[in-house]
Amino acid sequence: MSVTTNADDASRLRSRRAAAGTTLGVVARVLSAAVGLLTVPIALDAVGEADYGIWMTVLSLTAFLTAADLGLNQAVVSRTAAALARGRRDEAARYVSTAFTATLAIAVGVAVVLAVAIPLVPWATLFGLDPSGASDAESLAAVLGLVFLVNLPLTTVAETRNALQEAWVHNLFLVVGTLVGVTGLLVAVWTDAGIAAMAGALAGGPVAVMVVNGALLLRRHPWLRPRPSQVRRRDVRELLGSGGALVVVRTSMLLLTTLDAVVIAAVLGTDEVTGYVVPARVVYLGTTVVGMALLPLWPAVADALARRDPAWARRTVERTLAAVIASTTLAGLLYVAFGQAAVRVWTGGAVEPPLSLLVALAVAFVVFSVANVLFVYLSGAQVLRPQAVAWAVMAALNVALSVILTRHLGILGPAVATTISLGVAVVVPSVALTRASLRREERSARGPSLPVA
């Protein structure tokens, strides 16, 4: 088989896998979002507005616990994909074993902390509850904490699927997990099992399906079975080095979408928060769908660069950027044109966002999506620390600008601050980093490409 044939076969296989992962990723995320919207009235009717607010508050706190894995699982993607492209199964297996063992140990440690801390939290004072309500809140926190802890090491399954360029398989399991979770919620509501059981069923369904996903993964790839004997101190350092940078980026992204409400409440008062958060939620959903669609490109880029095929990486990045800019601009225009009516219907007339806010959110959506494309390429290319610095600067700049602009522009402030901080601190340097990385890879692409794995 010729070198050209090998390279062409690898390129076609990589493109097919990325396309399949992107398609099912979008389906999974849209279904999850639709189910999320549908379950709101069900849960509200079952537990009441006050208890539902407690449920959402406790659930939102678990979002920050996702950083507890120290980025180890995300770091697995690029390194494992590159190792597999070079035909080094033993190295890939070591990375998977290291990530799983480390996150399992972290989960056990966090479990001890939560077991001590949850009973000590003054739930009655925190939420203004009677003793019975405080007991329910404590049970709710314990159940959601348990689901999180079980899921933490299982995240290795998802990232290993991504590294194998089998994101489409993982996304298929996400669809099934969403349906299982909704079914569990309906059963818990029908049996009047209580708020903790309802929350546990909804959040635990996807985790239960992830266990099946992991079992089938190991059945097909038994050489990936985690073994403590495969854990190497050097691999731990490598994954922590990459993972630390990814945690910074992930936390910065999380802050970007969660602090707006806090800034508006502090500057303008809590009465103004709903008028921003409701229309912004649509944009956050859009960025999540785009992020899910782009995720399969991460291991594909790592695979291409490991096989010394930077032409595929350059072509894919350029086409993806063009497609994302076109699609998000169109979506933004549609949101501006029909967003006011849609939000009015969705909220029963309770929220009527100004057109200027929709325009600001639409622009922020496009810029955030472009930043996502660049993040995925640079992560696949293992350009991590410069990214972490850029995203950390962006987060600090965004907070400062949000406060200043909210004082002068009202609820437009956070959206405008997001566009400026992302554009200046992330997009501009990321474009420069991407160009430099591609030029470097093209200079080093000498000799024959690696064969199809």
N, C-alpha and C positions, 0 to 999 in steps of 0.2 A: 504493500500500500504506500502511495507517495505521501510526502510531507504535506503537499497541497490538499490532497484528499482528506488526510487526518484533520487538518485545520478547518476545512470546510465542514466536515462532519461534526466536529466539536462546536463550531459556530452555529450550525443549524439546530443541533440538539439543545444548546444553551438558549437559543432564541425561543424554541418551542416550550421549553420548561418555564422560562420567564413569562411567556404569554399566558400559559395555562395557570400559573400561580397568580398573575395579575388579575385575570378574569374571575377566578374563584375567590380571590381576596376581596374584590369589589362586591361580589355577590354576598359573601359572608358579612362584610361590614354593613352593607345596606340592609340586609336581613336583620342583623343585630340592632341597628338603629331603629328599624321599623318596629321590631318586637319591643324595644325599649319604650317607644312612644305608646304602643298599645297596652303595655303592662302598667303604665302610670295610672290610668283610671281604675284598673282592676285593683291595684295595690291601695290606691287612695280610698276606694270604696270599702276595702276590707279592713284597713287599720285606722283610717281617719287622717285628716290633714296634719295634725300635730305629730302623731307617731310616724307618719311618712316622712316628715321633716327630719325627725331624729334618725330614721333609717338612712336617709340620703346623707346626713351629716357624718354619721359613723362610716358609711361606705366611702365617702370622699376622703376620709383620713387614710384609708387603706391604699389610696392611689400613691401617697408619698412613701408607703412601705415598699413599693416596687423597687426602690433604689437599694433595698436591703441585700440584693444579690450582688452588689458592687459591680454590676455590669458584666459579670463573668459569663452569663449565658449569651449576651449579645456579642461578646468578644469571640465566642466560639465560632460564629458564622464565618468570618473572613479567614481565620486561621485554619479551620477544618476544611473549608472549600478549597483553599490553596493547597493544603496537604493532599487532598484527594486528587486534585488536578495533576499533582506531581507523582501520583501513584503511591503515596506514603500512607497506607492504611493504618499502620501502627501508630504513626504520629497523630492522625485524626482521632483514633480511638483513645489515645492518651488525653487529648484535649477534652473530649466528651466525658471521660471518666473524672478528670480533674474538676470540670465545671459541675457535674452532678454531685460529686462527693462534697465539694466545698459548699454548694448551695444547700445541700442536705444538712451539713453541720451548722450553717447559718440559721436554717429554719428551726433546728433544735434549740439553738441559743435564743432566738427571738421568742420561741414558745415559752421558755423559762421566764423571760422578761415579762411577756404578756400575762402569764399565769399569776405573777406577783402584782403587776400593775393594774390590771382590769378591776379586781375587787377593791382597790384603793381609790379608784376614781370616784369623786362625789357626784354621781349621776343625777341625784335628786336636785342638787344645787345647780349643776351645769345646765340642765334642761328644765328646771322648775317642775319636777315631777313628784308625785306622791310615792310612798314606799313600793307599791305594786308596779308603778310605771318605771321606777328606778331599777327594779329587779329585771323587768323586761329589757331595758336598755343595756344592762350588764350582760344579759344572756345574748342579746343581739351582737354586742361587741365580741363576745367570746366565740360565737358561731362564725362570724365573718373573719375573725382572726384565724380560726382554725382552717377555714377554706383557703385563706391566703397562704398559710404555712404549708398546707398540702400542695398547693399549686406552685410554690416557689421552686423546688427542685424539678417539678414536672415541666417547667419552662424550658429546661434543657432539651426536652423532646421536641418542642416547637422549633427551637433554634437549630437543632440537629437536622430536622426536616429541611429547614431553609438552606443549611450548608450543603445538603445532598441535592439541592435544587428540586426538592419535592414539596415546595410550598403549596402546590395545588392539593396535595394529600392533606396537609395540615389544615388548610382552609376548608376542605370538605368536612373534616372533623369539627371545625368551628361551627359550621352550619348545623350539624347534628347536635352539638353541645348546646347551642342556643335553643333549639327546639326541645331538648330534654329539660333544660332549665325552666322554660315556660310551662311545660307540662307539670313539672314538680311544683311550680308556684300555684297553678290551677288546682292541683290536688290539695295543697296545703290550705288554700283559701276555702275549698269545698268542705274540708274536714275541720275548718276553724282551728288550725294547729297553732296559731299565734305568730307574732311578727318575726321572732327569731327563726322559726321553721320556714316561714315564707322566704325570708332573705337567704337562708341557707340553701333552700331548694333552687332558687333562681341563680345564685352564684355558684352553687355546687354542681349543677348539671354539666356545665362545660368542663369542670375539673374531673368529674367522673369519666367523661368521654375522653379526656386527655390521657387517663390511665390506659384505656383501650388503645388509643393512638400509640402510646409508648410500647405496649405489649406487641402490637403488630410491627412496629418499627424494629424491635429487637428480633422478632421472628424472621423478618426479611433480611436484616443485617446483624446476625448474631455476633459478629466481630466487634460491634459497637457496645456490647454489654458492659456497663460500668463495673470496673474492678478497682478496689482501693490500691491494689498492688501496682496499678498503672500510674498512680498519681506521682508526679515529679515536682520537686520544689521549683525547678526552672520553669516548668509549664505554669505553675501557680503565679509566679512573678510576671510571666509574659501576659497571662490573661488578666491579671489585676492591673497591669500597666495599661493595656488596651481598655479594659472594663472601666477603670477610673475615669478615663476621658469620655467614654460613652455615657457614664452616669451623669457627668457634668452637662453634656448636651441634652440628655433626656430630662434632667431636672430643670434645665433652662426652658425647654419646650413646655414642660408642665407649668412652670411659673408664668409663662407667657399667656396661658389660657385660664389660669385660676386667680391671678392677682387683680385682674381688671375690676371685678366686683368689689374687692376689698378697697381698692383705691377710690372707686366711686362712692362707696359707703362712707369712707373717711372724709372725703372732700365735699361731697354734695349731700350726703345723708342716705340712709337706707331706703327711703322712698323712691330714689332714682335708680336703684340697682336693677329692679325687674325690667324697666324700660330698656336697659342695655343688654342684660343677660339673655333674655328671650330671643331677640333677633341674632345675637352673637352665637347662640347655641347652634343655629343652622350652619354658620360658618365653621364652627369647631367640628361639626359633623362632616362637613366637606373636607376639611384638612385631614381628618381621620381616614376618610375613604381614599384620598390621594396617597396618604402615607402607606396604607395597606396595599394599594395598587403598585407602589414603587418598591415594596420590600423585596420581591423576588429578584430585583436587579442587583441587590447587595452581593449575594453569593455569586451571581452571574459575572459581575465585574471582577471579583476576586479570582474566579475560575479563568476568565479571559486573560488577566494580567499574569497569572501563574503559568499559563500556556504560551506566554509571549505573543499575545494577540491584541495589542493596544488599539489596532484599527477597529476591531469590533467594539471595544469600550468607547472610543471616540464617537463612532457612528451612532451607537446606542444612546449615549449621553445627549448628543446634539438632537437626535430625533425625539427623545423623551422630553427634553426641554421645550422643543417646538410644540409637541402635542399637549404638554401640561399648560403652557402659556395660552394656547388657543382654547383648550377646553375649559380652563378655569376663568378665562376672560369671558367666554360665552356664558358660563354658569353665573358669573358675577353680574353680567348685564341682565340676565333673566331675573336674578334676585332683586336687582334695583327696580326692574319694571313691575314685578308682581309681588315683591316681598311684603309691602305694606298690607295688601289685601290678604295675603296668606297668613301673616302673623295675626291680623285682626280676626280672621276666621278661627285660627288655631286656639287663640286665647279667649274667644267669645267676646271680642271687643275690649278686653281688659288692657291690652297693650297696642298702641298705635305708634310705631317707630317713625321718626322723621326721615325723609328721603335722604338727607345729608348723612345720617348714620349708616344707612344701607350702602351708600356709595363708599364711605370710609371702610366699612367692613368688607365690601367686595374687593377693594384694592388690596387690603391686608391679606385677603384670601389668596390672591394671585401671587403676592410677594412671598408669603409663607410656603406656598406650593413650590415655587422656584427654589427656595432655600432647602426644601425637602429633597428635591432632585439632586442638588449638589451634595447634600449630606449623605445620601445613599452612595453616590459614586466615591466620595472621599473615604467613606467607611470601608467600602469594598477594596479600595486601594491602600488601606491602612494608614491614611493621613489623618491621625486622630488628635494628637495634642494641639496642633494649630487650630483645629476645629473647636476643641474644648475651650481654648482661650477666646475665640471669636464669639461663641455662644454665651460664655460667662460674661463677657463685656456687654453683649446684647441684653442680657437679663438685667444687669445693673443699669444700663442706659434706659431700658424700657420702663423700669420703675420710676426713675427720676423724671423722664419725659411725661409719663402718664400723670404724675402728680401735677406737674407744671401745666400741661396742656388741658387737663380736666378743670383746673381753676379758670382757664381762659376760654375753653371751648365747650365746657359742660361734658355731657356723656360722649361726645365725639372724641374727647381727649385720648382714652386708651387705644382706640382703633387707629388713630393717626400716629400715636406713639409706637404702636406695633409696626406699622409700615416703615417709619423712619429708622427705628432701631434695628429691625431685620435687614433693611436695605443697606444701611451704612456699616453695621458691625458684622453681618453674616454674609449677605449675598455678594457684596463687592470683594471682600477677601476670599470667599469661597470660589468665586470665578477665577481669581488669580491662582489659588491653590490647585484648582482643577486643571487649568492650562499648564501649569508647571509640572504637575504629576503626569499628564499625558505626554508632554515633551520628554520627560525623563524616561517614561516607559518605552516610548518609541525609540529613543537612543539606545536603550539597553536590550531591545528586541533583536538579538542576533542569534543565528543558528536556527535549527528546525523547531517547529512548534511541537508541543507534547501531544501524544496520541490521545484519542478519546478514552476517558476512564470507564 
